[in-house]
Amino acid sequence: MHGRVAGSLVLWYDSVLENGELKWQNELNDKNRVFFRSCDGIFTNYNWTEQHLEGMASDGAEQLHNVYVGVDVFARGDVVGGKFETDKVCAEPGIVPRLQQGQHQGLCGVFCRKGS
C-alpha cells in the first residue's frame, strides 16, 4: 500500500484473530498482535474497559502510540463515552490520556456508522 499511495496509513481492526476467527478483543493482545506488527496501527473495538487500557500500557505494548482506542459515537452496549460524552474519553483528564506514559501516547479512533 505504501508503495502505491504515498503517505497512506494502514490500520487493522482488532476483531480478526491470527487464526482467521472473528472475535472482538477490545485491545491489542497476543491474538491480534501479528497484524499490528504488519501495518501502521490498530483500531480497537469500542467495548474496552479501563482494564484493557491498563493491560496494554503495562504489557509494554510496542508502539502504543499506534493504538487507536475505539469510541462509539452512538454509545451502543456497555461502552465508555459516546453521544455527548465522546470528547471526555479523548480529552484531559479523560481515560485515553492515562495511557500517556513517557514516550507512549494512546489515540482515539471514533466509530460512527453511516446510515439512518
NUPA-780606 format. One line per 5 residues: number of its first residue (from 0); their letters; for each residue x, y, z of C-alpha. Coordinates in pm, 1 decimal. Layout:
NUM> a> X,Y,Z ~ ...;
% end
This chain:
0> mhgrv> 0.0,0.0,0.0 ~ 270.3,246.0,98.7 ~ 445.8,191.6,-233.9 ~ 132.7,278.0,-429.7 ~ -14.5,556.4,-217.1;
5> agslv> 234.4,798.1,-69.1 ~ 150.8,892.6,288.5 ~ -104.5,612.6,326.2 ~ -186.8,464.2,664.8 ~ -294.2,102.6,708.4;
10> lwyds> -487.4,23.0,1028.0 ~ -609.0,-315.2,1149.8 ~ -936.2,-360.0,1340.0 ~ -879.0,-575.6,1648.1 ~ -1152.8,-829.7,1574.5;
15> vleng> -985.6,-1064.5,1326.1 ~ -750.4,-1304.0,1500.2 ~ -437.9,-1475.2,1375.1 ~ -638.2,-1795.8,1311.1 ~ -892.8,-1605.0,1098.0;
20> elkwq> -1166.1,-1612.3,1362.1 ~ -1385.1,-1302.0,1402.5 ~ -1389.3,-1219.4,1773.6 ~ -1371.2,-868.1,1915.0 ~ -1078.1,-822.1,2151.5;
25> nelnd> -1124.2,-459.8,2265.3 ~ -746.5,-434.6,2297.3 ~ -412.3,-514.9,2141.6 ~ -308.7,-859.8,2261.7 ~ -126.8,-1175.3,2155.2;
30> knrvf> -424.0,-1288.4,1943.7 ~ -410.9,-987.5,1708.7 ~ -53.0,-859.4,1755.5 ~ 72.1,-1028.6,1435.6 ~ -147.6,-795.2,1228.4;
35> frscd> -46.2,-491.3,1432.0 ~ 317.8,-565.3,1352.9 ~ 234.1,-586.3,981.3 ~ 63.5,-248.1,948.5 ~ 77.5,107.3,1079.4;
40> giftn> -159.4,70.1,1374.2 ~ -461.9,-98.7,1525.0 ~ -813.0,30.5,1593.3 ~ -962.7,-138.6,1898.5 ~ -1326.4,-229.7,1926.2;
45> ynwte> -1526.3,15.3,2138.0 ~ -1631.7,-220.1,2421.2 ~ -1299.3,-185.5,2603.8 ~ -1269.3,-130.3,2974.3 ~ -1009.8,58.8,3174.2;
50> qhleg> -856.7,-281.5,3249.6 ~ -797.4,-333.2,2875.3 ~ -617.9,1.9,2856.4 ~ -414.6,-62.3,3168.4 ~ -320.9,-406.5,3037.3;
55> masdg> -194.6,-265.4,2709.1 ~ 8.1,2.0,2887.0 ~ 155.5,-233.0,3148.8 ~ 219.6,-500.7,2886.4 ~ 470.2,-263.8,2734.5;
60> aeqlh> 284.1,-280.4,2405.4 ~ 531.6,-175.5,2143.6 ~ 431.1,133.8,1954.0 ~ 144.1,212.1,2189.5 ~ 125.7,545.4,2010.4;
65> nvyvg> -15.5,348.6,1712.6 ~ -309.2,204.2,1908.6 ~ -636.0,384.1,1831.7 ~ -880.2,320.6,2116.4 ~ -1229.0,285.9,1965.5;
70> vdvfa> -1505.0,518.1,2083.6 ~ -1861.5,457.0,1959.4 ~ -2037.3,788.6,1899.0 ~ -2374.1,613.2,1935.2 ~ -2270.5,456.1,2270.7;
75> rgdvv> -2427.3,119.5,2195.2 ~ -2378.0,-151.4,2454.9 ~ -2173.0,-114.1,2771.2 ~ -1919.9,140.3,2648.3 ~ -1722.8,431.3,2786.6;
80> ggkfe> -1809.1,767.5,2631.9 ~ -2020.6,821.6,2326.1 ~ -2305.7,1057.1,2247.2 ~ -2238.6,1391.8,2415.7 ~ -1950.6,1240.1,2614.9;
85> tdkvc> -1729.9,1127.9,2324.4 ~ -1487.0,1411.3,2386.4 ~ -1444.6,1315.3,2752.6 ~ -1280.4,987.3,2658.0 ~ -1016.4,1150.2,2440.9;
90> aepgi> -950.3,1475.8,2626.9 ~ -770.2,1551.1,2952.2 ~ -837.5,1421.6,3210.2 ~ -1004.7,1152.6,3000.6 ~ -932.3,783.9,3001.2;
95> vprlq> -721.2,754.8,2688.0 ~ -470.4,1020.5,2800.4 ~ -400.0,799.7,3102.5 ~ -212.1,575.9,2858.9 ~ 42.8,852.1,2822.9;
100> qgqhq> 348.9,724.3,2999.5 ~ 678.4,872.9,2891.3 ~ 703.5,824.0,2517.4 ~ 376.6,628.0,2486.7 ~ 58.2,800.4,2386.4;
105> glcgv> -280.6,646.1,2315.8 ~ -501.3,776.0,2036.4 ~ -878.3,782.1,1993.1 ~ -1045.9,616.8,1697.3 ~ -1403.3,741.2,1659.1;
110> fcrkg> -1656.0,489.3,1522.9 ~ -1969.4,631.3,1363.9 ~ -2171.2,416.0,1127.8 ~ -2327.0,568.3,820.2 ~ -2698.1,537.8,771.0;
115> s> -3028.0,622.0,928.9;
% end
